[in-house]
Amino acid sequence: MTTVYSRHADLRLTAVDDEGVVLHLGSLRYFTVNETGLTILQELMQPRTIAELVKAVTDAYDVSDDTAEQTTREFVNRCVEAKLLLAEDR
Amino acid sequence: MPHEVRLHTRHPAVQALVGRWLDEARLALPAPVDLVIDVGPLGEPVPDARAIFSQSRVVIHSGPPQNTVAMEWGPGLGRTVLTPGNATAHVAITEAGLAESNELLRSFLLNVCIFLVRRVGLHHVHGATLLDPTGRGWLLVGESGSGKSTTTVLLARNGWGVGTDDIAFLTAGDAPGTTDMIGWREHLALRADAVAAMGHAGGVELSTRQKTGWFAEELDATWVSRITPEIIGFPGVGTAGSTSIAPLSARNALTRMMTCSPWVMLEPDLADEHLDLMSRLVKQCRAVEISLGRDLFERPELLLELLA
């Protein structure tokens, strides 16, 4: 079984200065994300697995696979908690 | 040829009052919108469990599943429901609502108009729009009490063009990927302490707001409907006594602007456009935080000097 992540329908994203500003229309809250977070959220235009997201991060930045995976998991988990992302087991 | 808010009502007093406000506002729209006002009982309110915004006795429900914007002034004074994609607002106002002060009625209808013109691409920001003597567009963004109206009046008296001191609208610019601002022409409104500091006589008493107001032309300024901002300023009343400015990143400018443009969170179909216009704006502008000091009263040109 694989977990696939996707953007919540209430999420809106814009990029400014290589960072991101994220709105959650359901909770009427907004967040800012750093460059790596922006890369991950942009990659999530389509549903993605953690492995696919880690690859996007390692393609974009000069980081090890381990660091990229840890960073990606932490970010994705926080986004799921904030209901910015949905996690679906397939 | 710009379009306008078209008023439809059978009530002569509403026609006279609201018609005058809309004429004075001179809001230039890319397509017409229709404001239909009936006077009579509202009927029973429909329960609405959706998220609530509240502003000046106007309660706003928005979001799924209906995806409408339901607004109630009161309670029991006025009501409307705006539907997605429909540039007509049917507003009901009670006789009790009409008996309220003109300024409160205006505040309710202004909220209605803010949502109505979103349907033709105009998105509201609490901001002042100005044109400096060198021809650069400025947007001063801030909530009530930030000093933007005082600054606007000071600059209006010193050769700057003015669009509005509070009701500004983001809209697509003529150049691709840019954002312009359209101003809702109204009285530039100051509290008594600012009027005293300004030493400017005359004006209209805006009793409900406890302010005194002037149209830009009454301050010998040119009223400017539309500007292309090059500078976004976030004013605040400083404690140091002297005016200063500090740069702001585009990201910080965007998040600061969102607090003064909260409707970006409402109506999912329009949120993308609203956010995109704000994002373009902060990219096209130099953003600064402005700490306002009393020295600006003596030397309004200081703002340009500090920015140079």
Interface residues (C-beta under 8 A of the other chain):
Chain A: A9 D10 R12 T14 A15 V16 D17 E19 V21 L23 L25 G26 L28 Y30 T32
Chain B: A51 G63 S249 A250 R251 L254 T255 M258 P262 V264 M265 L266 P268 A271 D272 L275 D276 M278 S279 V282 K283
